[in-house]
Amino acid sequence: MKQGKEETEFIKEENNATRKYIFQKNEKTKIGFYFVLVVLIILIIGVAITGFKF
């Protein structure tokens, strides 16, 4: 079974109507990125603290 070529781009910078993008430069994407970044940092710090404590 052959599948058509996908033209997915990584970041949407222009105001296009397509949904073939992983990230878009808008507020939702920025808030989501920073939220995930903060959670990952907290998890890394937690793992580091438990590693030193035990």
PQR file with spaces between the fields and no chain letter, atoms N, CA, C, O and H, PARSE charges and radii, in Angstrom:
ATOM       1  N    MET     1       0.842   -1.173    0.000 -0.4000 1.5000
ATOM       2  CA   MET     1       0.000    0.000    0.000 -0.0000 2.0000
ATOM       3  C    MET     1       0.891    1.241    0.000  0.5500 1.7000
ATOM       4  O    MET     1       1.723    1.414    0.891 -0.5500 1.4000
ATOM       5  N    LYS     2       0.716    2.089   -0.985 -0.4000 1.5000
ATOM       6  CA   LYS     2       1.516    3.309   -1.061 -0.0000 2.0000
ATOM       7  C    LYS     2       0.767    4.457   -0.409  0.5500 1.7000
ATOM       8  O    LYS     2      -0.458    4.567   -0.476 -0.5500 1.4000
ATOM       9  H    LYS     2       0.040    1.949   -1.709  0.4000 1.0000
ATOM      10  N    GLN     3       1.550    5.288    0.212 -0.4000 1.5000
ATOM      11  CA   GLN     3       0.978    6.450    0.881 -0.0000 2.0000
ATOM      12  C    GLN     3       1.529    7.694    0.223  0.5500 1.7000
ATOM      13  O    GLN     3       2.684    7.717   -0.204 -0.5500 1.4000
ATOM      14  H    GLN     3       2.544    5.198    0.266  0.4000 1.0000
ATOM      15  N    GLY     4       0.728    8.712    0.141 -0.4000 1.5000
ATOM      16  CA   GLY     4       1.159    9.950   -0.483 -0.0000 2.0000
ATOM      17  C    GLY     4       2.245   10.637    0.322  0.5500 1.7000
ATOM      18  O    GLY     4       2.394   10.398    1.520 -0.5500 1.4000
ATOM      19  H    GLY     4      -0.210    8.694    0.488  0.4000 1.0000
ATOM      20  N    LYS     5       2.998   11.490   -0.347 -0.4000 1.5000
ATOM      21  CA   LYS     5       4.081   12.212    0.311 -0.0000 2.0000
ATOM      22  C    LYS     5       3.500   13.259    1.253  0.5500 1.7000
ATOM      23  O    LYS     5       2.628   14.039    0.869 -0.5500 1.4000
ATOM      24  H    LYS     5       2.876   11.684   -1.321  0.4000 1.0000
ATOM      25  N    GLU     6       3.990   13.267    2.485 -0.4000 1.5000
ATOM      26  CA   GLU     6       3.521   14.254    3.450 -0.0000 2.0000
ATOM      27  C    GLU     6       4.444   15.456    3.425  0.5500 1.7000
ATOM      28  O    GLU     6       5.666   15.316    3.370 -0.5500 1.4000
ATOM      29  H    GLU     6       4.698   12.633    2.797  0.4000 1.0000
ATOM      30  N    GLU     7       3.863   16.607    3.464 -0.4000 1.5000
ATOM      31  CA   GLU     7       4.637   17.844    3.431 -0.0000 2.0000
ATOM      32  C    GLU     7       4.456   18.591    4.741  0.5500 1.7000
ATOM      33  O    GLU     7       4.037   19.748    4.750 -0.5500 1.4000
ATOM      34  H    GLU     7       2.871   16.721    3.508  0.4000 1.0000
ATOM      35  N    THR     8       4.771   17.931    5.843 -0.4000 1.5000
ATOM      36  CA   THR     8       4.612   18.534    7.149 -0.0000 2.0000
ATOM      37  C    THR     8       5.815   19.410    7.459  0.5500 1.7000
ATOM      38  O    THR     8       6.958   18.957    7.388 -0.5500 1.4000
ATOM      39  H    THR     8       5.112   16.991    5.835  0.4000 1.0000
ATOM      40  N    GLU     9       5.556   20.655    7.801 -0.4000 1.5000
ATOM      41  CA   GLU     9       6.617   21.564    8.185 -0.0000 2.0000
ATOM      42  C    GLU     9       6.675   21.640    9.701  0.5500 1.7000
ATOM      43  O    GLU     9       5.702   21.316   10.381 -0.5500 1.4000
ATOM      44  H    GLU     9       4.628   21.023    7.858  0.4000 1.0000
ATOM      45  N    PHE    10       7.821   22.070   10.234 -0.4000 1.5000
ATOM      46  CA   PHE    10       8.021   22.058   11.671 -0.0000 2.0000
ATOM      47  C    PHE    10       7.359   23.252   12.357  0.5500 1.7000
ATOM      48  O    PHE    10       6.690   23.080   13.376 -0.5500 1.4000
ATOM      49  H    PHE    10       8.612   22.333    9.681  0.4000 1.0000
ATOM      50  N    ILE    11       7.535   24.449   11.819 -0.4000 1.5000
ATOM      51  CA   ILE    11       6.979   25.655   12.450 -0.0000 2.0000
ATOM      52  C    ILE    11       6.208   26.459   11.410  0.5500 1.7000
ATOM      53  O    ILE    11       6.689   26.709   10.305 -0.5500 1.4000
ATOM      54  H    ILE    11       8.079   24.588   10.992  0.4000 1.0000
ATOM      55  N    LYS    12       5.006   26.855   11.794 -0.4000 1.5000
ATOM      56  CA   LYS    12       4.194   27.697   10.933 -0.0000 2.0000
ATOM      57  C    LYS    12       4.515   29.151   11.248  0.5500 1.7000
ATOM      58  O    LYS    12       4.290   29.617   12.365 -0.5500 1.4000
ATOM      59  H    LYS    12       4.615   26.653   12.692  0.4000 1.0000
ATOM      60  N    GLU    13       5.042   29.863   10.258 -0.4000 1.5000
ATOM      61  CA   GLU    13       5.400   31.261   10.479 -0.0000 2.0000
ATOM      62  C    GLU    13       4.470   32.213    9.762  0.5500 1.7000
ATOM      63  O    GLU    13       4.298   33.354   10.190 -0.5500 1.4000
ATOM      64  H    GLU    13       5.224   29.484    9.350  0.4000 1.0000
ATOM      65  N    GLU    14       3.879   31.768    8.695 -0.4000 1.5000
ATOM      66  CA   GLU    14       2.974   32.624    7.944 -0.0000 2.0000
ATOM      67  C    GLU    14       1.535   32.287    8.305  0.5500 1.7000
ATOM      68  O    GLU    14       1.280   31.282    8.967 -0.5500 1.4000
ATOM      69  H    GLU    14       4.019   30.841    8.347  0.4000 1.0000
ATOM      70  N    ASN    15       0.616   33.102    7.885 -0.4000 1.5000
ATOM      71  CA   ASN    15      -0.798   32.899    8.212 -0.0000 2.0000
ATOM      72  C    ASN    15      -1.464   32.017    7.154  0.5500 1.7000
ATOM      73  O    ASN    15      -2.312   32.486    6.395 -0.5500 1.4000
ATOM      74  H    ASN    15       0.823   33.920    7.348  0.4000 1.0000
ATOM      75  N    ASN    16      -1.082   30.751    7.106 -0.4000 1.5000
ATOM      76  CA   ASN    16      -1.665   29.815    6.155 -0.0000 2.0000
ATOM      77  C    ASN    16      -2.843   29.085    6.794  0.5500 1.7000
ATOM      78  O    ASN    16      -2.907   28.946    8.016 -0.5500 1.4000
ATOM      79  H    ASN    16      -0.393   30.370    7.723  0.4000 1.0000
ATOM      80  N    ALA    17      -3.759   28.628    5.972 -0.4000 1.5000
ATOM      81  CA   ALA    17      -4.962   27.975    6.487 -0.0000 2.0000
ATOM      82  C    ALA    17      -4.776   26.473    6.689  0.5500 1.7000
ATOM      83  O    ALA    17      -5.688   25.811    7.184 -0.5500 1.4000
ATOM      84  H    ALA    17      -3.707   28.741    4.980  0.4000 1.0000
ATOM      85  N    THR    18      -3.628   25.920    6.323 -0.4000 1.5000
ATOM      86  CA   THR    18      -3.443   24.477    6.437 -0.0000 2.0000
ATOM      87  C    THR    18      -3.092   24.080    7.862  0.5500 1.7000
ATOM      88  O    THR    18      -2.696   24.917    8.674 -0.5500 1.4000
ATOM      89  H    THR    18      -2.887   26.458    5.921  0.4000 1.0000
ATOM      90  N    ARG    19      -3.243   22.776    8.159 -0.4000 1.5000
ATOM      91  CA   ARG    19      -2.944   22.258    9.488 -0.0000 2.0000
ATOM      92  C    ARG    19      -1.762   21.295    9.425  0.5500 1.7000
ATOM      93  O    ARG    19      -1.653   20.413   10.277 -0.5500 1.4000
ATOM      94  H    ARG    19      -3.564   22.096    7.499  0.4000 1.0000
ATOM      95  N    LYS    20      -0.900   21.434    8.467 -0.4000 1.5000
ATOM      96  CA   LYS    20       0.225   20.526    8.295 -0.0000 2.0000
ATOM      97  C    LYS    20       1.475   21.046    9.002  0.5500 1.7000
ATOM      98  O    LYS    20       2.566   21.023    8.431 -0.5500 1.4000
ATOM      99  H    LYS    20      -0.989   22.150    7.775  0.4000 1.0000
ATOM     100  N    TYR    21       1.326   21.501   10.207 -0.4000 1.5000
ATOM     101  CA   TYR    21       2.441   22.025   10.969 -0.0000 2.0000
ATOM     102  C    TYR    21       2.478   21.366   12.338  0.5500 1.7000
ATOM     103  O    TYR    21       1.435   21.033   12.901 -0.5500 1.4000
ATOM     104  H    TYR    21       0.440   21.520   10.671  0.4000 1.0000
ATOM     105  N    ILE    22       3.681   21.177   12.872 -0.4000 1.5000
ATOM     106  CA   ILE    22       3.828   20.617   14.208 -0.0000 2.0000
ATOM     107  C    ILE    22       3.642   21.720   15.243  0.5500 1.7000
ATOM     108  O    ILE    22       2.911   21.540   16.217 -0.5500 1.4000
ATOM     109  H    ILE    22       4.528   21.447   12.414  0.4000 1.0000
ATOM     110  N    PHE    23       4.290   22.843   15.041 -0.4000 1.5000
ATOM     111  CA   PHE    23       4.168   23.987   15.938 -0.0000 2.0000
ATOM     112  C    PHE    23       3.669   25.190   15.153  0.5500 1.7000
ATOM     113  O    PHE    23       3.904   25.307   13.950 -0.5500 1.4000
ATOM     114  H    PHE    23       4.884   22.988   14.249  0.4000 1.0000
ATOM     115  N    GLN    24       2.978   26.079   15.850 -0.4000 1.5000
ATOM     116  CA   GLN    24       2.567   27.343   15.261 -0.0000 2.0000
ATOM     117  C    GLN    24       3.054   28.455   16.168  0.5500 1.7000
ATOM     118  O    GLN    24       3.126   28.280   17.384 -0.5500 1.4000
ATOM     119  H    GLN    24       2.787   25.984   16.827  0.4000 1.0000
ATOM     120  N    LYS    25       3.385   29.590   15.591 -0.4000 1.5000
ATOM     121  CA   LYS    25       3.849   30.706   16.399 -0.0000 2.0000
ATOM     122  C    LYS    25       2.641   31.495   16.900  0.5500 1.7000
ATOM     123  O    LYS    25       2.256   32.507   16.314 -0.5500 1.4000
ATOM     124  H    LYS    25       3.326   29.732   14.603  0.4000 1.0000
ATOM     125  N    ASN    26       2.047   31.007   18.006 -0.4000 1.5000
ATOM     126  CA   ASN    26       0.939   31.709   18.627 -0.0000 2.0000
ATOM     127  C    ASN    26       1.039   31.532   20.141  0.5500 1.7000
ATOM     128  O    ASN    26       1.940   30.845   20.624 -0.5500 1.4000
ATOM     129  H    ASN    26       2.360   30.185   18.482  0.4000 1.0000
ATOM     130  N    GLU    27       0.140   32.134   20.878 -0.4000 1.5000
ATOM     131  CA   GLU    27       0.197   32.123   22.345 -0.0000 2.0000
ATOM     132  C    GLU    27       0.029   30.727   22.925  0.5500 1.7000
ATOM     133  O    GLU    27       0.723   30.377   23.880 -0.5500 1.4000
ATOM     134  H    GLU    27      -0.591   32.692   20.486  0.4000 1.0000
ATOM     135  N    LYS    28      -0.867   29.926   22.380 -0.4000 1.5000
ATOM     136  CA   LYS    28      -1.100   28.579   22.914 -0.0000 2.0000
ATOM     137  C    LYS    28       0.165   27.739   22.843  0.5500 1.7000
ATOM     138  O    LYS    28       0.489   27.019   23.788 -0.5500 1.4000
ATOM     139  H    LYS    28      -1.431   30.211   21.604  0.4000 1.0000
ATOM     140  N    THR    29       0.876   27.826   21.737 -0.4000 1.5000
ATOM     141  CA   THR    29       2.099   27.042   21.574 -0.0000 2.0000
ATOM     142  C    THR    29       3.169   27.516   22.550  0.5500 1.7000
ATOM     143  O    THR    29       3.870   26.698   23.148 -0.5500 1.4000
ATOM     144  H    THR    29       0.614   28.411   20.970  0.4000 1.0000
ATOM     145  N    LYS    30       3.299   28.824   22.715 -0.4000 1.5000
ATOM     146  CA   LYS    30       4.309   29.357   23.645 -0.0000 2.0000
ATOM     147  C    LYS    30       3.998   28.952   25.082  0.5500 1.7000
ATOM     148  O    LYS    30       4.898   28.537   25.813 -0.5500 1.4000
ATOM     149  H    LYS    30       2.730   29.488   22.230  0.4000 1.0000
ATOM     150  N    ILE    31       2.746   29.065   25.494 -0.4000 1.5000
ATOM     151  CA   ILE    31       2.358   28.693   26.859 -0.0000 2.0000
ATOM     152  C    ILE    31       2.574   27.196   27.075  0.5500 1.7000
ATOM     153  O    ILE    31       3.094   26.789   28.113 -0.5500 1.4000
ATOM     154  H    ILE    31       2.015   29.402   24.900  0.4000 1.0000
ATOM     155  N    GLY    32       2.183   26.389   26.114 -0.4000 1.5000
ATOM     156  CA   GLY    32       2.378   24.945   26.217 -0.0000 2.0000
ATOM     157  C    GLY    32       3.844   24.569   26.294  0.5500 1.7000
ATOM     158  O    GLY    32       4.217   23.693   27.074 -0.5500 1.4000
ATOM     159  H    GLY    32       1.761   26.720   25.270  0.4000 1.0000
ATOM     160  N    PHE    33       4.683   25.219   25.493 -0.4000 1.5000
ATOM     161  CA   PHE    33       6.121   24.945   25.506 -0.0000 2.0000
ATOM     162  C    PHE    33       6.724   25.270   26.863  0.5500 1.7000
ATOM     163  O    PHE    33       7.477   24.471   27.419 -0.5500 1.4000
ATOM     164  H    PHE    33       4.379   25.930   24.859  0.4000 1.0000
ATOM     165  N    TYR    34       6.395   26.443   27.397 -0.4000 1.5000
ATOM     166  CA   TYR    34       6.959   26.833   28.694 -0.0000 2.0000
ATOM     167  C    TYR    34       6.436   25.956   29.832  0.5500 1.7000
ATOM     168  O    TYR    34       7.172   25.668   30.775 -0.5500 1.4000
ATOM     169  H    TYR    34       5.783   27.092   26.945  0.4000 1.0000
ATOM     170  N    PHE    35       5.187   25.533   29.755 -0.4000 1.5000
ATOM     171  CA   PHE    35       4.632   24.648   30.770 -0.0000 2.0000
ATOM     172  C    PHE    35       5.374   23.315   30.790  0.5500 1.7000
ATOM     173  O    PHE    35       5.776   22.837   31.850 -0.5500 1.4000
ATOM     174  H    PHE    35       4.588   25.767   28.989  0.4000 1.0000
ATOM     175  N    VAL    36       5.553   22.720   29.615 -0.4000 1.5000
ATOM     176  CA   VAL    36       6.273   21.452   29.520 -0.0000 2.0000
ATOM     177  C    VAL    36       7.718   21.623   29.968  0.5500 1.7000
ATOM     178  O    VAL    36       8.259   20.747   30.643 -0.5500 1.4000
ATOM     179  H    VAL    36       5.226   23.108   28.753  0.4000 1.0000
ATOM     180  N    LEU    37       8.350   22.724   29.608 -0.4000 1.5000
ATOM     181  CA   LEU    37       9.729   22.993   30.012 -0.0000 2.0000
ATOM     182  C    LEU    37       9.853   23.090   31.531  0.5500 1.7000
ATOM     183  O    LEU    37      10.782   22.523   32.108 -0.5500 1.4000
ATOM     184  H    LEU    37       7.911   23.436   29.059  0.4000 1.0000
ATOM     185  N    VAL    38       8.937   23.794   32.185 -0.4000 1.5000
ATOM     186  CA   VAL    38       8.974   23.936   33.643 -0.0000 2.0000
ATOM     187  C    VAL    38       8.752   22.585   34.324  0.5500 1.7000
ATOM     188  O    VAL    38       9.430   22.267   35.301 -0.5500 1.4000
ATOM     189  H    VAL    38       8.182   24.254   31.717  0.4000 1.0000
ATOM     190  N    VAL    39       7.815   21.794   33.819 -0.4000 1.5000
ATOM     191  CA   VAL    39       7.559   20.471   34.404 -0.0000 2.0000
ATOM     192  C    VAL    39       8.790   19.581   34.270  0.5500 1.7000
ATOM     193  O    VAL    39       9.147   18.874   35.212 -0.5500 1.4000
ATOM     194  H    VAL    39       7.264   22.052   33.026  0.4000 1.0000
ATOM     195  N    LEU    40       9.438   19.609   33.116 -0.4000 1.5000
ATOM     196  CA   LEU    40      10.645   18.802   32.928 -0.0000 2.0000
ATOM     197  C    LEU    40      11.772   19.242   33.851  0.5500 1.7000
ATOM     198  O    LEU    40      12.490   18.402   34.395 -0.5500 1.4000
ATOM     199  H    LEU    40       9.148   20.183   32.350  0.4000 1.0000
ATOM     200  N    ILE    41      11.934   20.541   34.033 -0.4000 1.5000
ATOM     201  CA   ILE    41      12.972   21.042   34.934 -0.0000 2.0000
ATOM     202  C    ILE    41      12.685   20.609   36.366  0.5500 1.7000
ATOM     203  O    ILE    41      13.595   20.196   37.085 -0.5500 1.4000
ATOM     204  H    ILE    41      11.351   21.223   33.592  0.4000 1.0000
ATOM     205  N    ILE    42      11.426   20.701   36.781 -0.4000 1.5000
ATOM     206  CA   ILE    42      11.061   20.267   38.142 -0.0000 2.0000
ATOM     207  C    ILE    42      11.338   18.774   38.312  0.5500 1.7000
ATOM     208  O    ILE    42      11.849   18.366   39.355 -0.5500 1.4000
ATOM     209  H    ILE    42      10.687   21.037   36.196  0.4000 1.0000
ATOM     210  N    LEU    43      11.017   17.959   37.326 -0.4000 1.5000
ATOM     211  CA   LEU    43      11.283   16.525   37.404 -0.0000 2.0000
ATOM     212  C    LEU    43      12.784   16.227   37.470  0.5500 1.7000
ATOM     213  O    LEU    43      13.214   15.368   38.239 -0.5500 1.4000
ATOM     214  H    LEU    43      10.602   18.290   36.479  0.4000 1.0000
ATOM     215  N    ILE    44      13.571   16.928   36.673 -0.4000 1.5000
ATOM     216  CA   ILE    44      15.023   16.733   36.686 -0.0000 2.0000
ATOM     217  C    ILE    44      15.606   17.116   38.039  0.5500 1.7000
ATOM     218  O    ILE    44      16.463   16.412   38.573 -0.5500 1.4000
ATOM     219  H    ILE    44      13.222   17.627   36.048  0.4000 1.0000
ATOM     220  N    ILE    45      15.142   18.230   38.592 -0.4000 1.5000
ATOM     221  CA   ILE    45      15.621   18.653   39.911 -0.0000 2.0000
ATOM     222  C    ILE    45      15.210   17.624   40.963  0.5500 1.7000
ATOM     223  O    ILE    45      16.005   17.293   41.843 -0.5500 1.4000
ATOM     224  H    ILE    45      14.446   18.802   38.158  0.4000 1.0000
ATOM     225  N    GLY    46      13.987   17.116   40.886 -0.4000 1.5000
ATOM     226  CA   GLY    46      13.530   16.106   41.838 -0.0000 2.0000
ATOM     227  C    GLY    46      14.356   14.831   41.777  0.5500 1.7000
ATOM     228  O    GLY    46      14.701   14.264   42.813 -0.5500 1.4000
ATOM     229  H    GLY    46      13.341   17.384   40.171  0.4000 1.0000
ATOM     230  N    VAL    47      14.673   14.381   40.585 -0.4000 1.5000
ATOM     231  CA   VAL    47      15.500   13.186   40.429 -0.0000 2.0000
ATOM     232  C    VAL    47      16.913   13.439   40.956  0.5500 1.7000
ATOM     233  O    VAL    47      17.502   12.567   41.593 -0.5500 1.4000
ATOM     234  H    VAL    47      14.392   14.841   39.742  0.4000 1.0000
ATOM     235  N    ALA    48      17.451   14.616   40.695 -0.4000 1.5000
ATOM     236  CA   ALA    48      18.798   14.946   41.171 -0.0000 2.0000
ATOM     237  C    ALA    48      18.834   15.002   42.703  0.5500 1.7000
ATOM     238  O    ALA    48      19.780   14.507   43.316 -0.5500 1.4000
ATOM     239  H    ALA    48      16.972   15.325   40.177  0.4000 1.0000
ATOM     240  N    ILE    49      17.827   15.591   43.314 -0.4000 1.5000
ATOM     241  CA   ILE    49      17.781   15.702   44.775 -0.0000 2.0000
ATOM     242  C    ILE    49      17.663   14.314   45.410  0.5500 1.7000
ATOM     243  O    ILE    49      18.349   14.029   46.391 -0.5500 1.4000
ATOM     244  H    ILE    49      17.058   15.993   42.816  0.4000 1.0000
ATOM     245  N    THR    50      16.817   13.462   44.871 -0.4000 1.5000
ATOM     246  CA   THR    50      16.679   12.125   45.445 -0.0000 2.0000
ATOM     247  C    THR    50      17.948   11.303   45.202  0.5500 1.7000
ATOM     248  O    THR    50      18.279   10.430   46.005 -0.5500 1.4000
ATOM     249  H    THR    50      16.259   13.694   44.074  0.4000 1.0000
ATOM     250  N    GLY    51      18.645   11.567   44.125 -0.4000 1.5000
ATOM     251  CA   GLY    51      19.896   10.853   43.858 -0.0000 2.0000
ATOM     252  C    GLY    51      20.968   11.223   44.853  0.5500 1.7000
ATOM     253  O    GLY    51      21.744   10.358   45.260 -0.5500 1.4000
ATOM     254  H    GLY    51      18.376   12.276   43.472  0.4000 1.0000
ATOM     255  N    PHE    52      21.040   12.475   45.260 -0.4000 1.5000
ATOM     256  CA   PHE    52      22.034   12.925   46.227 -0.0000 2.0000
ATOM     257  C    PHE    52      21.648   12.546   47.663  0.5500 1.7000
ATOM     258  O    PHE    52      22.507   12.308   48.511 -0.5500 1.4000
ATOM     259  H    PHE    52      20.409   13.177   44.930  0.4000 1.0000
ATOM     260  N    LYS    53      20.350   12.497   47.908 -0.4000 1.5000
ATOM     261  CA   LYS    53      19.877   12.253   49.273 -0.0000 2.0000
ATOM     262  C    LYS    53      20.042   10.782   49.671  0.5500 1.7000
ATOM     263  O    LYS    53      20.347   10.482   50.826 -0.5500 1.4000
ATOM     264  H    LYS    53      19.651   12.690   47.218  0.4000 1.0000
ATOM     265  N    PHE    54      19.843    9.873   48.724 -0.4000 1.5000
ATOM     266  CA   PHE    54      19.914    8.452   49.068 -0.0000 2.0000
ATOM     267  C    PHE    54      21.256    7.958   48.662  0.5500 1.7000
ATOM     268  O    PHE    54      21.562    6.780   48.849 -0.5500 1.4000
ATOM     269  H    PHE    54      19.595   10.116   47.786  0.4000 1.0000
